[in-house]
């Protein structure tokens, strides 16, 4: 899950994308090749949006061009609705980064440095407060501090969070207050439940009808288990153990199903994609990870996967500095297909793939299509004039 709103910071500047530079084509890989229908909106002149979400039957873009660690949340954030059929942006708004309405939410976690602390920087704590929408000005209010975490290594220690089942789930593996997991009302911001959970550093979260799932990522040394906090439960239960001291590259939940990529250690080995079902995580099928994508995910880390049982599982890992390969996994069979290749048209091509800003893609699925956002980033492309790049794509399978 992305950092909380006060951490959002977006760079600008990459070469311009034109309509002619976007194409859908098959690639000579071991994957089943498809030619999907691709539509795009050039956001190169707009440096505001770094995140994408589905709210109801519409797409919402949001982000910030400022950075703030102020407990009063003085940073400015932006949002815009997108018609999923026309990709036309509408109702562009701006306001405080603490306003959940800008993200189409009633409740939002807000992180900040504890300004009341007298400790030196390396010993300072950060705090989490819950913002929720109110009918009076300024439209939201900040609740009390509900959690703290070490502030010095913010990127390594910040909590992860996810919405699910009408609640906001907030997880911190090393909370000094002693509570690792909180269930918070996604409408009022009230803390409904405080639970102890296994300590999983850099956990990956997912939610489905069975409850909240907690999995170790590649940065987790232990434990090597997938945990479920079932609806109404007071603790997390280990329901699936990763072989060979492994971890999850990604997990996606939908209905009573959970999909994950189990990666053994050492990471050079090929992982396995599993479909699990029910509260006991009963295996339905498993297939080897595609060899053509192993190196991409190994180089770039967990590039993520999004989707559900109806729309399929999608990802857009870069295969070159200026190119992304859009892939889809059939949720019922595990069959993997290449749906499109997207060319960003950068004027520079650094030697190392991991330097590409395309690793920061975010995406959602809606009504059978994959909506991909490549947000703005800073890039000095050789001797070329610094420009800007950002785009929103809609990719629809050919079938």
C-alpha positions as CSV (number, residue, x, y, z in Angstrom):
1,X,0.0,0.0,0.0
2,X,1.2,3.5,-0.8
3,X,2.4,5.9,1.9
4,X,-0.2,8.1,3.7
5,X,-1.1,11.4,2.2
6,X,1.4,13.6,3.9
7,X,4.2,11.6,2.4
8,X,3.1,12.1,-1.2
9,X,5.8,13.7,-3.2
10,X,5.9,13.7,-7.0
11,X,8.7,14.7,-9.3
12,X,8.1,16.3,-12.7
13,X,9.9,16.1,-16.0
14,X,10.1,13.3,-18.6
15,X,10.0,13.5,-22.4
16,X,6.5,14.1,-23.9
17,X,4.3,11.2,-24.8
18,X,2.3,11.6,-28.0
19,X,-0.7,9.5,-29.2
20,X,1.4,8.0,-31.9
21,X,4.0,6.7,-29.4
22,X,1.5,4.4,-27.7
23,X,0.9,1.1,-29.4
24,X,-0.5,-2.4,-28.7
25,X,1.4,-5.2,-30.2
26,X,2.4,-8.8,-29.6
27,X,6.0,-9.5,-28.4
28,X,8.1,-12.6,-29.1
29,X,8.0,-14.1,-25.6
30,X,7.0,-17.5,-24.1
31,X,3.7,-15.9,-23.2
32,X,0.5,-16.3,-25.2
33,X,0.5,-13.1,-27.3
34,X,-2.6,-10.9,-27.6
35,X,-3.4,-7.6,-29.2
36,X,-5.6,-5.7,-26.8
37,X,-7.5,-2.5,-27.4
38,X,-5.5,0.4,-25.9
39,X,-6.8,3.9,-25.3
40,X,-4.7,6.6,-23.6
41,X,-4.8,10.1,-22.2
42,X,-1.6,12.2,-22.3
43,X,-1.0,13.7,-18.8
44,X,2.4,15.1,-19.7
45,X,1.3,18.7,-18.9
46,X,-0.2,17.7,-15.6
47,X,2.2,16.8,-12.7
48,X,-0.5,16.2,-10.1
49,X,-1.5,12.6,-10.2
50,X,0.4,9.6,-8.8
51,X,-2.4,7.3,-7.7
52,X,-5.5,5.7,-9.2
53,X,-8.5,4.2,-7.6
54,X,-12.0,2.8,-8.4
55,X,-14.8,4.6,-6.6
56,X,-18.2,3.3,-7.5
57,X,-18.3,3.0,-11.3
58,X,-15.7,5.7,-12.0
59,X,-12.0,6.1,-11.9
60,X,-10.3,8.6,-9.6
61,X,-6.9,10.1,-10.0
62,X,-5.2,11.8,-7.1
63,X,-1.8,13.0,-5.9
64,X,0.2,16.0,-4.7
65,X,2.9,18.4,-6.0
66,X,4.0,19.3,-2.4
67,X,5.5,17.5,0.5
68,X,4.5,18.0,4.2
69,X,5.4,16.4,7.5
70,X,3.2,18.9,9.3
71,X,0.7,17.4,11.8
72,X,-1.8,19.9,10.6
73,X,-1.5,18.6,7.0
74,X,-0.7,21.9,5.1
75,X,0.2,20.2,1.9
76,X,-2.0,20.6,-1.2
77,X,-3.4,17.5,-2.9
78,X,-5.4,17.2,-6.2
79,X,-7.9,14.8,-7.6
80,X,-9.9,14.3,-10.7
81,X,-12.7,11.9,-11.8
82,X,-12.2,10.0,-15.0
83,X,-15.0,8.6,-17.2
84,X,-14.0,5.0,-17.8
85,X,-15.5,5.0,-21.3
86,X,-14.2,8.3,-22.7
87,X,-11.2,8.8,-20.3
88,X,-12.2,12.4,-20.0
89,X,-11.1,14.1,-16.8
90,X,-13.8,15.9,-14.9
91,X,-14.4,17.8,-11.6
92,X,-10.7,18.5,-11.0
93,X,-10.3,19.6,-7.4
94,X,-7.6,20.6,-4.9
95,X,-7.4,21.0,-1.2
96,X,-5.7,19.8,2.0
97,X,-4.0,16.5,1.8
98,X,-5.8,15.6,5.0
99,X,-9.2,15.7,3.3
100,X,-10.4,12.1,2.6
101,X,-13.0,13.4,0.1
102,X,-10.2,14.1,-2.4
103,X,-9.5,10.4,-2.5
104,X,-13.2,9.5,-2.7
105,X,-13.1,8.3,0.9
106,X,-14.8,9.1,4.2
107,X,-11.7,8.1,6.2
108,X,-8.0,8.5,5.6
109,X,-4.9,7.7,7.7
110,X,-2.5,10.7,8.1
111,X,1.1,10.2,9.1
112,X,3.4,12.9,10.5
113,X,6.5,13.4,12.7
114,X,5.7,13.8,16.4
115,X,6.3,17.5,16.8
116,X,5.9,17.3,20.6
117,X,8.8,15.0,21.0
118,X,12.0,16.3,22.7
119,X,14.1,13.4,21.3
120,X,16.9,13.7,18.8
121,X,16.0,13.0,15.2
122,X,17.2,9.4,15.2
123,X,15.0,8.6,18.2
124,X,11.9,10.5,17.2
125,X,8.5,8.8,16.5
126,X,6.0,9.4,13.8
127,X,2.3,9.4,14.6
128,X,-0.8,8.2,12.8
129,X,-4.1,10.1,13.1
130,X,-7.4,9.3,11.3
131,X,-9.0,12.0,9.2
132,X,-12.7,11.7,8.5
133,X,-15.2,13.8,6.6
134,X,-17.5,16.2,8.5
135,X,-20.4,18.4,7.2
136,X,-18.8,21.6,8.4
137,X,-15.8,23.6,7.2
138,X,-13.1,22.6,6.3
139,X,-14.9,19.4,5.4
140,X,-12.8,17.0,7.5
141,X,-11.4,16.7,11.0
142,X,-8.3,14.9,12.4
143,X,-8.9,12.4,15.2
144,X,-6.5,11.6,18.0
145,X,-3.2,9.7,17.6
146,X,-3.9,6.0,17.2
147,X,-0.5,4.6,16.5
148,X,3.2,5.5,16.5
149,X,6.2,4.1,14.7
150,X,9.9,5.0,14.4
151,X,10.4,8.1,12.3
152,X,14.1,7.9,11.4
153,X,13.7,5.2,8.7
154,X,10.3,6.4,7.6
155,X,10.2,4.5,4.3
156,X,11.2,1.2,6.1
157,X,9.0,1.5,9.1
158,X,5.8,3.2,8.1
159,X,2.6,1.2,8.6
160,X,0.8,-0.5,5.7
161,X,-3.0,-0.2,5.3
162,X,-5.9,-1.3,3.2
163,X,-9.7,-0.8,3.0
164,X,-11.9,-3.8,3.2
165,X,-15.3,-5.0,4.6
166,X,-16.3,-1.4,5.4
167,X,-13.2,-0.9,7.5
168,X,-9.7,0.6,7.3
169,X,-7.1,-1.9,8.4
170,X,-3.8,-0.4,9.7
171,X,-0.9,-2.6,10.4
172,X,2.5,-1.8,12.0
173,X,4.9,-4.6,12.7
174,X,6.8,-2.6,15.4
175,X,4.3,-0.3,17.0
176,X,5.7,0.9,20.4
177,X,2.2,1.0,21.7
178,X,2.0,-2.8,21.5
179,X,-0.9,-3.1,19.1
180,X,0.2,-4.3,15.7
181,X,-3.2,-4.3,13.8
182,X,-6.2,-1.9,14.1
183,X,-9.6,-2.2,12.5
184,X,-11.0,1.3,12.0
185,X,-14.5,2.3,10.7
186,X,-14.2,3.5,7.1
187,X,-17.1,5.9,7.7
188,X,-16.5,7.4,11.2
189,X,-12.8,6.9,11.8
190,X,-13.5,5.2,15.1
191,X,-11.1,2.4,16.2
192,X,-13.3,-0.7,16.4
193,X,-10.7,-3.3,17.3
194,X,-7.1,-3.6,18.4
195,X,-5.3,-6.9,17.7
196,X,-1.9,-8.4,18.2
197,X,-0.6,-9.9,14.9
198,X,2.6,-11.7,13.9
199,X,5.5,-9.3,13.3
200,X,6.0,-9.2,9.5
201,X,8.4,-6.5,8.3
202,X,7.2,-4.9,5.0
203,X,4.0,-7.0,4.9
204,X,1.8,-7.2,1.9
205,X,-2.0,-6.9,2.6
206,X,-5.1,-8.1,0.7
207,X,-8.7,-8.3,1.6
208,X,-11.5,-10.6,0.4
209,X,-14.8,-12.1,1.8
210,X,-12.8,-14.2,4.2
211,X,-11.1,-11.3,5.9
212,X,-7.7,-9.6,6.0
213,X,-4.6,-11.4,4.6
214,X,-1.0,-10.6,5.7
215,X,1.9,-12.0,3.7
216,X,5.7,-11.5,4.0
217,X,7.4,-9.7,1.2
218,X,10.9,-10.2,-0.2
219,X,12.2,-7.8,2.5
220,X,10.9,-10.0,5.3
221,X,13.3,-12.6,6.8
222,X,10.6,-14.4,8.8
223,X,8.0,-15.7,9.3
224,X,7.4,-17.6,6.1
225,X,3.6,-17.9,6.4
226,X,0.5,-16.3,5.0
227,X,-1.9,-15.2,7.8
228,X,-5.6,-14.6,7.8
229,X,-7.6,-12.4,10.2
230,X,-11.0,-13.8,9.6
231,X,-14.1,-11.7,10.0
232,X,-14.9,-11.4,13.7
233,X,-11.6,-13.0,14.7
234,X,-9.4,-11.7,17.5
235,X,-6.1,-13.0,16.1
236,X,-4.3,-13.9,12.9
237,X,-4.0,-17.5,11.9
238,X,-1.3,-19.0,9.7
239,X,-3.1,-20.8,6.9
240,X,-0.4,-21.3,4.2
241,X,3.4,-21.8,4.6
242,X,5.7,-20.7,1.8
243,X,8.1,-23.5,0.8
244,X,11.9,-23.0,0.9
245,X,11.7,-20.1,3.4
246,X,9.9,-18.1,0.8
247,X,7.8,-15.0,0.6
248,X,5.1,-13.4,-1.6
249,X,5.9,-11.2,-4.5
250,X,2.2,-10.2,-4.6
251,X,-1.2,-11.2,-3.4
252,X,-4.7,-10.3,-4.7
253,X,-8.0,-11.1,-3.0
254,X,-11.5,-11.4,-4.5
255,X,-14.6,-13.2,-3.3
256,X,-13.5,-16.3,-1.4
257,X,-10.3,-16.6,-3.5
258,X,-6.8,-15.4,-3.0
259,X,-4.0,-15.4,-5.6
260,X,-0.3,-15.1,-4.8
261,X,3.1,-15.5,-6.3
262,X,5.2,-17.6,-3.9
263,X,8.9,-17.0,-4.3
264,X,11.4,-19.4,-2.8
265,X,14.8,-18.4,-1.5
266,X,17.2,-17.8,-3.1
267,X,15.1,-15.5,-5.3
268,X,16.9,-16.6,-8.4
269,X,14.6,-19.7,-8.4
270,X,11.4,-19.5,-10.4
271,X,8.3,-18.8,-8.3
272,X,4.9,-20.4,-8.3
273,X,1.5,-18.6,-8.8
274,X,-1.2,-20.1,-6.6
275,X,-5.0,-19.8,-6.4
276,X,-6.2,-20.5,-2.9
277,X,-9.8,-20.7,-1.8
278,X,-11.7,-20.3,1.5
279,X,-10.6,-19.5,5.1
280,X,-8.2,-22.5,5.1
281,X,-6.5,-21.3,1.9
282,X,-7.2,-24.6,0.1
283,X,-5.1,-24.8,-3.1
284,X,-7.2,-24.8,-6.3
285,X,-4.3,-24.6,-8.8
286,X,-0.7,-23.6,-9.1
287,X,1.5,-22.9,-12.1
288,X,5.2,-21.9,-12.5
289,X,5.8,-18.2,-12.8
290,X,6.5,-17.3,-16.5
291,X,10.2,-17.5,-17.2
292,X,9.9,-14.4,-19.4
293,X,8.9,-12.3,-16.4
294,X,11.1,-13.7,-13.7
295,X,14.1,-11.4,-14.5
296,X,11.8,-8.4,-14.7
297,X,10.4,-8.9,-11.2
298,X,13.8,-9.9,-9.9
299,X,15.4,-6.7,-11.1
300,X,12.6,-4.4,-10.0
301,X,11.2,-6.1,-6.9
302,X,7.5,-6.6,-6.3
303,X,6.0,-4.7,-9.2
304,X,2.6,-5.7,-8.0
305,X,-0.5,-7.3,-9.5
306,X,-4.1,-5.9,-9.5
307,X,-7.5,-7.2,-10.4
308,X,-10.2,-9.7,-9.3
309,X,-12.1,-12.8,-10.3
310,X,-14.2,-10.9,-12.9
311,X,-11.5,-8.8,-14.6
312,X,-8.5,-11.0,-14.3
313,X,-5.1,-10.3,-12.7
314,X,-3.0,-7.5,-14.4
315,X,0.5,-6.1,-14.2
316,X,2.6,-3.7,-16.3
317,X,6.2,-4.5,-15.5
318,X,8.8,-2.6,-17.6
319,X,10.8,-4.7,-20.1
320,X,13.0,-1.8,-21.2
321,X,13.7,1.7,-19.9
322,X,11.0,3.2,-22.0
323,X,8.6,0.2,-22.5
324,X,6.1,-1.7,-20.4
325,X,4.6,-5.1,-21.1
326,X,1.0,-5.4,-20.0
327,X,0.3,-9.0,-18.9
328,X,-2.9,-10.7,-17.6
329,X,-3.3,-13.9,-15.6
330,X,-6.6,-15.8,-16.1
331,X,-7.9,-16.1,-12.5
332,X,-9.6,-19.5,-13.1
333,X,-6.7,-21.3,-14.9
334,X,-3.5,-19.4,-14.2
335,X,-2.9,-18.9,-18.0
336,X,-0.7,-15.9,-18.6
337,X,-1.0,-13.7,-21.7
338,X,0.7,-10.6,-23.0
339,X,-2.0,-8.1,-23.8
340,X,0.0,-5.1,-25.0
341,X,3.3,-3.3,-25.0
342,X,3.3,0.4,-24.2
343,X,6.1,2.7,-25.5
344,X,6.8,5.8,-23.5
345,X,9.2,7.2,-26.0
346,X,12.0,8.5,-23.7
347,X,14.9,10.2,-25.5
348,X,17.4,8.6,-23.1
349,X,18.0,4.9,-22.4
350,X,20.0,4.3,-19.2
351,X,22.0,1.1,-19.1
352,X,20.2,-0.4,-16.2
353,X,16.5,-1.4,-16.3
354,X,16.0,-0.7,-12.6
355,X,16.6,3.0,-13.3
356,X,13.4,3.3,-15.3
357,X,10.7,5.5,-13.6
358,X,8.1,3.1,-15.1
359,X,8.5,0.9,-12.0
360,X,6.2,3.3,-10.3
361,X,3.1,2.4,-12.3
362,X,-0.2,2.0,-10.4
363,X,-3.3,0.4,-11.8
364,X,-6.9,-0.8,-11.2
365,X,-9.4,-2.9,-13.0
366,X,-13.0,-2.1,-13.8
367,X,-15.6,-3.7,-16.1
368,X,-13.2,-6.0,-17.8
369,X,-10.4,-3.4,-18.5
370,X,-7.1,-2.6,-16.9
371,X,-6.5,1.1,-16.1
372,X,-2.8,2.0,-15.9
373,X,-1.3,5.2,-14.6
374,X,2.3,6.1,-15.2
375,X,2.8,9.1,-12.9
376,X,5.2,12.1,-13.4
377,X,8.9,11.6,-12.5
378,X,12.1,13.6,-12.8
379,X,14.4,12.4,-15.6
380,X,17.4,14.0,-17.2
381,X,17.5,12.1,-20.5
382,X,21.1,12.4,-21.6
383,X,21.7,15.8,-23.2
384,X,18.1,16.2,-24.2
385,X,15.9,19.0,-22.8
386,X,14.1,17.9,-19.7
387,X,10.4,17.4,-20.5
388,X,7.5,15.7,-18.8
389,X,5.8,12.4,-19.1
390,X,2.7,10.9,-17.5
391,X,-0.1,8.9,-19.1
392,X,-3.3,7.0,-18.3
393,X,-4.1,3.9,-20.3
394,X,-7.1,1.7,-20.6
395,X,-6.3,-1.8,-21.8
396,X,-9.1,-4.1,-22.8
397,X,-8.5,-7.8,-23.8
398,X,-9.1,-8.6,-27.4
399,X,-11.5,-11.3,-26.5
